[in-house]
Structures are given as C-alpha cells and as structure tokens.
Amino acid sequence: MAGHLFRIEGVGEVLFERSRKATRVNISVRPFKGIRVAVPYGVSYAKARMFAASKKHWIQKHLEKMRKVERDHRDLSHNFNTIDRREARKILVQRLEELAREHGFKYNRVFIRNQKTRWGSCSSKNNISLNVKLVGLPEKLMDYIILHELVHTRVKNHGKKYYAALDRIVGDRKSLDSELKQYGIMLGL
C-alpha cells in the first residue's frame, strides 16, 4: 500500500498511509522510520492532515525522544561494532558457566554468534547460542539473557511455568525486558 508524504509546519515530512486495521486516525513516531499517520478507509487525507496538524505539539515532543533514541543508537552501534569476538566468547562462556553453576542448570554446548534477530536461543538438545553483542549490554541485562536461555533448558516454551521459573531467579523480569528494549534496536527488533 503506497502512502502519501505531506509536510506539516514545525514537524516536517509525514507519511500518511491507508490502513484496513485502523478504526481511527493514528499517529506513530518511530526511530529510523519517522512519523506515520494511519488513515482508516472512510476518512479523507485532508481530515487526517488536519488531525495530525492539531497534534503538532505531541508529535514534536515524541520527535525529540525519537532523535535521542537515534543518537543513542549511533553511540551504541560504535560500541557494538568494536567488539572483539575472541574476548566476547571468553566473557560469555565464563558467565554462562558461572550462572549455570550458581542456579543448578545444565546445558550441552554453547555457540557464540553474531546474530541479527535475537540475543540468544536454546535448542531442544539444550545447546545455547548467545549473541556476541551481549558483551555490549550492561552486565545485569547480559545476565538476564543468559538466565533466560538457561531456564529454557528446563522449560522449552514461554508459558506461565517458564515465566514463573524465570521470575524466581531474576526478580523483576518486566523492568529488565523494558530496559532491554532500548538495546533491541541494535538487532533491528
């Protein structure tokens, strides 16, 4: 579905796109994607533009946040791109061994990869894959990802039993997930 670019004074270029899912005009501001207005069928582009213009201050506030995220991403990108794979492997394998021993987990093999879509994974045979970029995260988030995968050695899905087990170990999983989201952009998540 092709959209239309319109300029809004004080905001800049805004993408307006028709949406079958939208029940009302919806504005989103996303890092590296910009401003998008979802326009439901039955609403004219002119009305959608008027609505977006009326929300100019809201858009500007969110544009500032988006630009900060983009700046932070550039800074983080530099950190992630200068990771020494050999050193990262040493750090990650050692931390995996420590956390497994501390919490009584057993795993089979460990793989350190430069993954594009995930921080880690655990196979049905309890092989754990960890993203080399984990060493660029704050230590508590690196540990959280490792523990997330170790819990999968016992519970193979993301059901209630899994999250209960993870919560017993890490405590406030939801705040860790929230903090981790700001780094997810490094993987394109």
C-alpha positions in Angstrom: 0.0 0.0 0.0 1.6 3.2 -1.1 1.3 6.2 1.1 1.5 9.9 0.6 4.1 12.3 2.1 2.7 15.6 3.4 4.6 18.4 5.1 3.4 19.6 8.4 4.7 23.0 9.5 7.0 22.7 12.5 7.2 18.9 12.1 8.4 18.1 8.6 7.6 15.3 6.3 4.9 12.9 7.5 3.8 9.6 5.8 0.1 9.1 5.5 -1.0 5.6 4.7 -4.4 3.9 4.3 -5.0 1.2 6.8 -7.6 -1.5 6.9 -6.8 -2.2 10.6 -7.2 1.4 11.8 -10.6 2.4 13.2 -9.4 6.0 13.7 -6.6 8.2 12.6 -3.5 7.0 14.4 -0.1 8.8 14.7 3.1 6.9 15.4 6.7 8.3 15.8 9.4 5.6 15.4 13.2 5.8 15.4 14.6 5.5 11.8 11.1 5.3 10.4 9.8 8.7 11.2 6.3 9.9 11.6 3.4 7.8 10.2 -0.3 8.5 10.2 -2.6 5.5 9.7 -5.7 6.7 7.9 -8.8 4.4 8.0 -10.9 3.9 4.9 -13.7 6.4 5.1 -11.5 9.2 6.4 -10.1 11.7 3.9 -6.5 12.5 3.7 -7.5 16.2 4.2 -9.2 15.3 7.6 -6.2 13.2 8.6 -3.8 16.0 7.8 -5.9 18.4 9.9 -5.9 15.9 12.8 -2.1 15.5 12.5 -1.6 19.2 12.4 -3.7 19.6 15.6 -1.4 17.2 17.3 1.8 19.1 16.3 3.0 19.6 19.9 2.5 15.9 20.7 4.5 15.0 17.5 7.3 17.4 18.3 7.6 16.0 21.9 7.9 12.5 20.5 10.2 13.6 17.7 12.7 14.8 20.4 12.5 11.4 22.1 13.0 9.6 18.8 16.0 11.7 18.0 17.6 10.8 21.3 17.0 7.1 20.7 18.6 7.6 17.2 21.6 9.3 18.8 22.0 6.7 21.5 21.7 4.0 18.7 24.6 5.6 16.8 26.7 5.6 20.1 25.8 2.0 20.9 26.5 1.0 17.3 30.0 2.1 17.6 30.4 0.1 20.9 28.8 -3.0 19.3 30.9 -2.7 16.2 34.2 -2.7 18.1 33.6 -5.9 20.0 36.5 -8.4 19.9 34.9 -11.8 19.2 37.5 -13.8 21.0 37.3 -11.7 24.1 33.5 -11.7 23.9 33.5 -15.5 23.7 35.7 -15.8 26.8 33.4 -13.4 28.8 30.1 -15.1 27.7 31.2 -18.7 28.2 32.6 -17.9 31.6 29.5 -16.0 32.7 27.2 -18.8 31.3 29.2 -21.4 33.3 29.0 -19.2 36.5 25.3 -18.7 36.2 24.5 -22.3 35.4 26.5 -23.5 38.4 25.0 -20.9 40.7 21.4 -21.8 39.8 21.9 -25.5 39.1 21.4 -25.6 35.4 22.9 -28.0 32.9 23.4 -27.3 29.2 25.0 -29.2 26.4 27.1 -26.9 24.1 27.5 -23.2 23.7 27.7 -21.2 20.5 28.7 -17.6 20.3 27.3 -16.0 17.1 26.8 -12.6 15.6 23.1 -12.9 15.3 20.9 -10.3 13.6 17.5 -11.1 15.1 18.0 -12.4 18.7 20.1 -12.1 21.7 20.1 -15.8 22.4 18.4 -19.2 22.0 18.3 -22.6 23.5 17.7 -25.7 21.3 15.7 -28.8 22.2 19.1 -30.5 22.9 20.0 -27.7 25.4 22.6 -26.2 23.1 22.7 -22.5 23.9 23.5 -19.8 21.3 24.5 -16.4 22.6 24.8 -13.2 20.5 28.4 -11.8 20.6 26.8 -8.3 21.1 25.7 -9.3 24.6 29.0 -8.1 25.9 28.0 -4.6 24.8 25.0 -4.6 27.2 25.1 -3.6 30.9 26.0 -6.7 32.9 22.6 -7.2 34.5 21.0 -7.4 31.0 23.6 -9.8 29.8 23.0 -12.0 32.8 19.3 -11.7 32.2 19.6 -13.0 28.6 21.8 -15.8 29.7 19.4 -16.8 32.5 16.5 -16.6 30.1 18.2 -19.2 27.9 19.3 -21.4 30.9 15.6 -21.5 32.1 14.8 -22.9 28.6 16.9 -26.0 29.4 14.1 -26.9 31.8 11.0 -25.3 30.2 11.0 -25.3 26.4 8.3 -22.6 25.8 7.3 -19.2 27.0 4.3 -20.3 29.1 3.3 -19.5 32.6 5.5 -22.2 34.1 8.5 -20.7 32.2 7.9 -17.1 33.3 7.3 -18.2 36.9 10.7 -20.0 36.9 12.5 -17.0 35.3 10.8 -14.6 37.8 12.0 -16.7 40.7 15.6 -16.2 39.5 15.7 -12.7 38.1 13.0 -10.9 40.1 11.5 -8.1 38.2 11.6 -9.5 34.6 9.2 -6.9 33.2 11.5 -4.0 34.1 14.5 -5.9 32.7 12.5 -6.5 29.5 11.6 -2.8 29.3 15.3 -1.8 29.7 16.4 -4.4 27.2 14.0 -2.9 24.5 16.2 0.2 24.2 19.0 -2.1 23.1 16.8 -4.1 20.8 17.2 -1.6 18.1 20.8 -2.8 17.8 19.4 -6.0 16.4 16.6 -4.4 14.4 13.9 -5.5 16.8 
